Amino acid sequence: METAGKVSIVIPVYNNEKYVEKCIESVCTQSYQDLEIILVDDGSTDSSGAICDRYAEQDSRIIVLHQENGGVSNARNNGIDMATGEYLTFVDGDDYIGTDYIGDLVKCAQDNQADMVICGLRMVDVDGKETQVIIPGEYIRYEHEEWTFRISGVWAHLYRKELWDKYQVRFYVGERGEDIPIALFFSGVCEKIITLSKADYYYVQHAGSAMANFKGLKKNGLPYNGLETTIQKLQRISVYNSLEFQELFVLRVLATFIQLARGADKQEIDRLARYIDRILDSYYPNYYKNSKARIFSKLDIPLFQKIAVKVLILVKRIRCVSLFLKAVC
């Protein structure tokens, strides 16, 4: 087994004064102590920045970066640039983690010499009541790679930091859904991926959380540029894992885009239709031959998601993506 390595934890903070103390406390009291805790105050207008500074005075492992508001992607990128750990992970400023969360991830990574560990998560309300628990099944290269896209949030992952530097990976700034391109990229380039069947990350759902405020194309943009840039990058380099699963990942993302388009205006629907056509025609022209996209496959994917992918394949094959979008959105 490898010797223990320092873990850099990047925590973007923006107007999280109600939640950030619990977040920081949960990180500082980890059973695994070799931590570099990077708090990025993204131009908060409440007391979040002052709370971060107070904790930094109490714990020498904490680094605080105050910056003008630039969004979560920009905050995470600046945190990554400061990170010096062997491993890298993320916690959002309104979430919290269990006491052994980091230790379990590191042990799993080192026992398996993994480049990336994917773990489960618990969705909770502001009172800590569980609303949903997601625990990943086993990752098996070429057979069961679906958990790389079923849990795509970067906060449920531990990464070997050198890969972020080697491939110059950063979040695409200016788009929502910023975790999706990151998840797609690492699903291809990580030589060893392992899942941890524990759920000690607590995703807090409240009125101001990202999930509560994301309304799809009706109010937000989607990661068009980040996704396409990532696809191009993956097709220029050698990937270790299944190209069919990579294609399925993209098909599932595009199918999700369609679901998020409900209620959008005609201009945005037309843009999405053109985008889907271009992505599949340019990068995945044999998408309809994907053997992993069967509805009755044994992959651990919810049935409705399998159906959504098959519907996308069908409407694309008969060249009526635009008509379909206008009909359902």
N, C-alpha and C positions, 0 to 999 in steps of 0.2 A: 504493500500500500504506500502511496506517495505521502510525503510529509504534508501537513496542513498548510494551506495557503491563505493569504489575505483576501477577503471578499470586499469589493467596493459596492456599496448600496447607494444608488442614485434615487433621490426622493424629490420630485418636483412639487413645489408648494405654491398654491395661489388661493388666497382668501380662504384658508382652511382653519381659521382660528378655533372653530368648534371641535375639530377632529385631530389637529396636527399633534397635540400633546400626547394623545393616546398612541398615535402612529410612532412618534419618536421614542416614547417609553418602551414600546414593544420591540423596537430595534435595539435600543441600548441595553436591554435586559436579556438579550439572546444568550443561550448557554454557550454558543460559539462566540468567542470574544475577539478574534483577530479580524476586526472590521475597520473599514474606512467608510464613514457615513457622510455622504455629500448631500446637503440640503440646498436646493436651488430655489430661492425665493424669487418667483417670477413676477415681480412688481406688485406684490400684494398691497391692497389699500386698507386692510384691517390689521390686526395685531400679529399676524402670522410671522412676519419677519422678525419681530421682537422676540417671539417665543423661540424661534430658531436660534437667535443669538444667545438667549439665556441658556439653552441646552448646550451650546458650544462652549460656554464658559465652564460648564460642569463636567464635560466629557471631552478629553483631548482627541478622541477619535472622530469628532464631528468637525466638518468643514462647512462653512456657510458661504454661499455665493448669492449676492443680491444683484438683480439685473432688472432692466426695464421689461415690461410685459411683452413677451414674444411668443407665448403659447407653449404647450406641453412638449412639443417636439424640440423646439429650440432649447428649452430648459434641460431636457434630457441630454441633448447633444453637448451642451456646455458641461454637464456633469460627467459625461463619458470622457470628454477631453481632459478632465481633472483626475480621472480614476487611475490608480496605480496598482490595483489588486490583481491577483492571478485570476480571480473570478469576478464576474459582474452580474448584478441583478438589480431589479427596480421595485420600488414600493411607492404607490401613490400617496400623497399627503393626507388623504382622508380615509385611508385603509390602515390595517394593522396586521401583524403576523404573530403566530404562536411562538412560544419560548424556544422550541427546538427547530424552528423552521430552517434557518440558515445551516445549522449543524447537520440536519438530515440531508439537505441538498448537497452539501460539500462531501459528506460521507458517501452518498450515492455516486457523485461524480468521480471521486477518487477510487472507490472500490471497483468501478466499471471503466475507469480511464475515459470518461465521457467528455465530449466537447459541449454538450448541452443536456440539461436535465429539465424535464417538464413535470410539474406537479399539479395537484388538484387545487381547488379553491372553494370557499364557502361564501355565498352571497348572504349578507345579513342586513337587517334594517338598523336604524340608529340606536335601537335598544339592544342590539346583539342577537336578535331572534333570527334564526336561519330561515331563509326563503328557498334556497337551493344549494345542493352540494354536488360538485362535479369532481369525480376521481378518474384519472386516465387509466385505460387498460394498457396492456403490454405493447411496447413498440417493437416490431419485428421488421427489419429492413426487407423491402420488396413485397412483404405480405400484409403488414399492419403498420402503415406509416400515418394513418389518419389522425392521430392525436396531435400531429404538428399543426393541423389547421383546426381541429376541434377546440383546442385551447391555444388561441393565438395571442393572448395578452402577454406582453413581455414581463409583467409582474409575476407570472406563474412559472418563471424560467430561471435557471442559473446557467450562465454562459462562461466559456473559457474566454477571458478578455482578449487574448492575443488574436482571436479570429476577427474581432471588431476592428483591430488595427491592421491586420494583414489585408483584409478586403475593404478597408476604409468604409465601414458600414456606419451610417448615421440615419436618423429619422428624417423623412422628407418634410420640410417645413411648409406650412400654409394649407395643409389638408387635414380633414378628419379621417378617422380610421387608420391612424399612422402606424399601428402595430402590425397590420396585415402584411405590408411589404417586408417588414423585418422577419416575421414568422415564415413567409415564403422563402426568403433568402437562406435562412439558417436551416430550413428543412432540406435544402439541397447540399449545402457545403459542409455540414457537420459529419465527420467520418463516423462518430459514435454518438448516438442519441439514446437516452434511457428515460423511462418514465418512473416516477415515484408515486406509489399508490397511497399518498397521504394528502390531506387538504387542510393545511395550516395557514393559508393566505385568506384573510377576511376582507372581502370586497364589500364596502359599505354602500348601500343604495340609499340615497337621500335626494331631496329635491334639487340639489345643486350638482349631483354626480354626473359624470360623463354619459353614463348609460341612460340616465333619466332625461338628459337634455338632448340626446341625439335623436333627431326626427327624420333621418334619411334625407333624400333629395328635396323634400318639401321645405326644409329649413337649412340643411347643411350640404356641403359638397362631399364627394367621395374621393378616395385616394387614387385617382386616375393616373396622375403623373408618377407617384411613388410606385404604384404597381407595375406600370409599363417599364419604368427605369430598372426595376428589380428583375423583371423578366428578361430584358435585354442583357443585363449583367450576368444572369445565370446562364444564358445561352452563349456567352463568350468564354466561360470558364468551365473547368471540369467539375461535375457534381458527383457525389459519392452515392446518392440514393436514387430511388426509382423515378425515372422520368415520367412514368404514367401517373404516379402519385402527385408529382409536381403539376402535371396537366390537370389532374382531378382537383387539386387545390385551387387552381385558377378558375376552373369551371364552377366550383362551389362559390368562390368569391363573386363571380359574375352573376350567378343565380341569386345570391344574396343582394347584390346591387339592384336587381329587378324588384325584389321584395321591398327594398327601401325606397323605391321610386314612387310608390303609391301616393297620390296627391300632389306630385310635382307638376310644374307647368309644362306646356308643350315643348318649349325650347330645351329644357333639361332632359325631357324624355327623348327628344331627337338626338341630343348629344350622347346620351347613354347608348342608344341603339347603334349609332355610328361607332362608338367606342368598342362595344362588344364585337361588332363585325370586324373591326380592324385588328383587335387583339387575337381573335381566333384565326382569321385569314392570314395574318402576318407571322404568328408565332406557333400556332397549334393547328395547322391545316388538316391534320388527321384526328382531330378531337373526337369525332364520331366513332372511332375504332377503339376508344379507351375501354379496356376490359375491366377496369376498376369501377366504372360508372354504371354498373348493372344495379337495378333496383333490388334484386334479391341476392346481392353479394353478401358475404359474411363479414364485411367491414362493420366496425362499431360506429355507425353513423345513423342518426335518427331517420326514420323512413321518409318524413316529409322533406328532408334535405336531399335524399336520394332522388325523390320524385322531382324536386325542383331542378336538379341537374339534368335529369332525363328530358324534362320539358324544354329546358334551354337548348339541349342538343337537337331536339326535334324541330323547334321553331327556327333554329339556325340552319338546319339541313334543308328546310323547305323555303329558306330565304325570306322569312317574314318576321324577323325580330322586331322591326319597327311597328308593324301592324299589331303584333302581340302586345308590345308595351303599351300602345295606345288603347288597346282593349281592356287591359287589366289595371292600368294605372289611372 
